[in-house]
């Protein structure tokens, strides 16, 4: 549904009151996180069941009240995985090219870091013929303000089948799904911001690639869908605990927060050297907001860069010097760096990044992903942030 209060302007002052601790921050060190990477590899290779996750991208996570972690994925393979060698004699585990492929899935990890099971694949049903949902950021909230009952709110991107530069779908809307606890049963989905009325798909903005809680607010970041290598980032905010309340959403228009989502203005991005990839992540570190994204240009196939700001609306400084995401052999690319607070701590920030075969033809890419199942699973790394010198 469209925002009923779309023309009402909020006169709230912009968030320019910087945290006194805010200082320039950058990545001072990084290393692979073999434990998490191996956990998903082991689970994906286990063919005890044939209706569970064997690979996916769009990796997001949220810690549940009982200590388990819910992992959310966009495009997902299920079915059987066969041990090496495959039909070509290469030493990789493989799947049939007819393996089931769904648009989203959810996987549960226990408190020890062992993956228990696939909750559902898909968890969020397609909206109709040729239109589907990708889950992004998630939060545990009270069912309603003041309630003792908790639910999981999951932000969703809806996309529809496209052609030409939009072979991976045309952006259509941002939604919020509600999952019951502890069952994780889908209770309902609410549309937050419809972008179908924006005629140029490159100017459509989807929110939820990342979210940060600070003070009384949850800041929700989004990006446009331009086909340039560098996209623009946008910011919205919601009072904490009210992600599912459409009327509570406010969008930064360049000067103030207001309810009209169509007036949102970018907080980062010049369409050339500075900006974000199609998905990015923001964390809060020692009073500073730090944003992770793939680098611009061809470096963005393997390199992650960071920006920093004292406010979610900027100004954003950077990009800082890039660091490398380790990749398997082959014509592959890294994308969608995402922070996972549920997996970090002790001064460590855990990032995942997705891996895919680099080919503009989906059928060719699918063949390579089937020949080597390890190519379409998240990799993890630990980074440390420090003062930028």
N, C-alpha and C positions, 0 to 999 in steps of 0.2 A: 504494500500500500504506500501511497505517497505521504510525505510528512504533512500532517494537517496544519501545522503552524509554520509552514515554509517561509512565509513573508514576515514573520515577527523577528525583529532584530534585538538581540541581547546587548545591553550596554555595559556588560561586565568588563572590567579593565583587563588588558592583556597581561599574560604571565611574564612580566619582565623583571620581577623581583628575583634576582638570581640568588641561589644558595650561596652563603658566604664561603662555603668550602669549594665552590666551583673553580676548577683550574683546568688548563689544557691537559687532556689525557690522550694517550696513544697506546698501542700494543707494544709492550717491552719484551715479550717472548711468547712463543707458541710451540706446541708439540702435539703429535697425534695422540688421540685417546683410544688406545687399542682395545680397552675393556668394553666400552660401549659399542664400538664398531663390530667387535667380535660377537657381542650378544645378539645383534640383529642378524649377523651372518649365520650363526648357529641355528637360530630360530627359523630363518628363511630356508635353510637347507634341510630341516627336519620334515620329512614327508609322512610322519605318523598320521597326520590329518591332511586332507587334500582340499579343505575349504577355508584355509587360513592364509595369512600374509606370507608372500615369498619375496616381495620387493615393492618399493614405492618411492615417491618423492613428495615434496611439500611437507617436510617433517616439522611438526610442532608438538609441544608437550605441556602438561599441566599436572601438578601434584594434587592427589585427592586427599580428603580429610583422613582416610585410614592409612596414609603413607605410601600407597601405591602411586604409580605414575601412569597417566593415560597418554599414549602417543597417538597422534592424529596424522594421517597421510592423505594426500590427494590421489592421483592416478596410481592404481595398485594392481599387481599381479597376484593371483592365487593359484591353487592347484598343486600338482606334484612337481618336485625338483628331483632330477636324476643325477646320480653321482658321476664324476668324470671317469673315463673320457667321453666326450660327446660324439656325435655322428662324424665329425671331422677329425677325430682323434686328438683334439686339443684338451689339455688338462684342466677343464673347467666344469663345474656343475652346470647343468643346463635344464631348460624347460621346453616343453612342446610349444610350437608356435601357435597352437590352438588353446593354450592355457587361458583360463578366464581372466578378463581384464575389467576392473570396475573403477569408478571415478573417485572413490574415497574408501577409507577403512580406519579402524581404531584397534590398537593393540595395548594390552595391559602388562605392565612390568611390576613385579613385586618389590618389596622394600629392600631386598638383597641385590637387586639389579638383574634378576632373572625374568625373562619374558614368560608370562603365564599362558596367555591365549589371545586369539583374535576376537575382539568383542563382536564385530560385524563388518562385513565387506559386501556391499556398502552399508554404512551406518546412516547416511543421509540420502534419501531417495532422490532420483532425478526429478526435476520440476516438470518435465514433459518431453516430447519427442525432440531430440537434438539439443537439449539443455540439461546441464548437470550442476552439481555443487562440489566445491573444493573447500575443506575446512582449513582455517588458519588459526589465529590466536584464540586462546581459551582461558577462562577464569572460573574459580569456584566462588559462588556468591550465595547470599541468603535468597530464598525463594521469593520473598518480598521484604521490603524494608522493615527491620525489627523482628523478622521471623527467625526461629531457631533452626528451621529446616534449610538444608543446603542443596544447591543444584549446580550443575556445570553449564556455563554459558559458552557456546562455541560460535565464533564468528565464521561466516560462510561467504565464499565468493560464488556467485552463479555466473555461468558462461554458456554460450550457445554455439552451435557448430558454425564455422566460418570457412572462408577460402582465402587464397592468396596469402597475404602476410599474417592472416589470423587462422592458420591451420591448427593452432592449439586452442582456439575458441575466442569468441567475441565477448568482452565483459558486459554483464547486464545489470547486476545488483549486488548490494551487500545485505546479508541477513544475519540474524542471531538465532541459533538453535538452543533449546533447553533440554538437558539430559537429567533424568532423575538420579538420585543417589540413595542407596549404593548400587542400584541395578544397572545404571547407565542406559535406561530405556529412553528413547526419544519421545519427548512429550509434545513438542511443537516447534514451529519455526516462524519467526517474525521478520518481515522485510524492513530494513532500516533506511536504505537509500537506493532508489530505483534510478538507473542510468540509461534506460532504454530510450528516453526522450532526448538524450544527447546524440545528435545525428552522426557526429564524427566519432568512431570508436576510439581513436587515438586520444580523445579528450575526456574519455570516461574514467572516473576514479573509483577504485574499490578500496575499502578500508578494512584493516585487520591483519595486515602482514605481520604486525607486531604491536604489542601493547605494554605500557609501563604504568604501574601504580605509584602515585606520589601525592601525599597529603590527602585531600578530600576527593581527588580525581583519578580516573583511569584515562590515560592518554592513548588514543588509538591512532596509529599511523597507517597511511595508505599511499598508493601510487597511481599515476595515470598509465595508460596502455599504449603510448606512442611507440612506433616501431623503431625509433632511434635507439642507439645503444645505451644512451643515458636517459633515464626517466626522471620525472619530478616527484618529490615526496610531499605529502599533505598531512595535516594533523586535525584530529577531532578530539573531543573530550566528553566524558560522561561521569556524573557523580558516582563514586565507588559503590558497587553493588547494584547498579541500574543499567547494565548493558542491554538488558532485554526491554527497556522502556524507550520506545522510539522518541517520545516527547522530551526525553532528557538529553539527547545528543546535541552537541554544539560543534561548529566547524570554524576553523580559523580562516578569516577572509583577507588576511594581510594586515588588518588593523585591530580587529576585535573578534570575540567568539560570538557566533550567531547560529540560529536554527536552520538557516537556508543552506542545505548542503550543496546546491548548485552554485553557490557563491564562494566555495572554498578556493583558497589561493595557495600556491605551493610555498612550502617553508624551506625547500632545498631543491636546487636543480637549475642549470642554465641550458640544458639540452645539448651540451657539448662535453666539456671536461668534468664539470661538477654535477653530481646527481646520484641517482640510485639505479640499481638493476630492477628487474621486474618484481623482485621480492627482496626485503632487507629486514634487519632486526635492530632494535634499540634497547639498551640497558641503562640503568642508573648506577654510577660508580663514584663514590666519594663526592657526592654533590654535583656531579657532572653527567649529562646525557651523552652516551657514546653510541654511534650508529655504525653498523657493519653492513657492507654491501660489496658486490663484485666490482672490480675496477672497470673503468671505461675502456672502450676499444677492445682490441684482441687480447690485452692483458686480462680482461674480465673472464676469460676461459679458465684461468688457473689462479688468479690473484684476488685477494680480499683486501679492501681498504677500510679505513675508519674515518669518521668525522666526530667532532665534539661540539657541544653547546651547553649553555647555562639554563636554557629554557627549551621546551619542546617546540616552540615556534621559532627558534633560532635567535640570533644568527648562528648558522652552522659553519664551523671552521674545518678546513681540510680540502682535499683528502690527505690523510697521513700516508706515510710510506707503506706500500703494499706488503703483505706476507703471503706465502704460497700455501695453497691447499693441496695436499698430497693426492695424487690420482693414480688409478691402475693403468696398466699398459693399454694402448689403443687410441683411437681418435675420439677422445672423450673430453667432456667439459664439466666444470663445477658451476653450481648456481645455488641460489636461495640460502645464503648463510643465515642461520637462526640460532639465537641464544636460548639456553635451556637452564633457567635458574634452579629447576628441580634437580638437576644433575651437577650443579656447581657448588660453590662455597669455599671457605678458607682462602679467599682472595683469588679464586680461579673462576674464570668465565668459560663455560663449555659451549662450544659452537658446533652445530651440525652443518653439513653442506651436502647437497644432492649431486648425484653423478649421472650423466646420460651420454649416450653415443651421439657424437656430433654429426648430424646429417639432417638436411632439410626435408627429407622424404620419410614420413613416419613409418612406412612399411620396412624400409631399409634399417632404420634404427631399431624397430621391433625385432628384426631378425638377429641383430647383434646382441640385443638384450636377452634374447632367448638362448643364444649360443653360450653366453656367459652371464649367469644370474647375478654375479657379484657387481656387475656394472650398474645396476639400478637399485642400489641400496644406499642409505645415508652413511657418510663418513663423519667422524667426530674428531674434534681437536680441542685442546685446552689452551686458552690464551690468558696472559697476565697483562693488566693495564697499569700504567704508571704515568708520572708527569711527562709532558711533552717538552723536550729540551731543544 
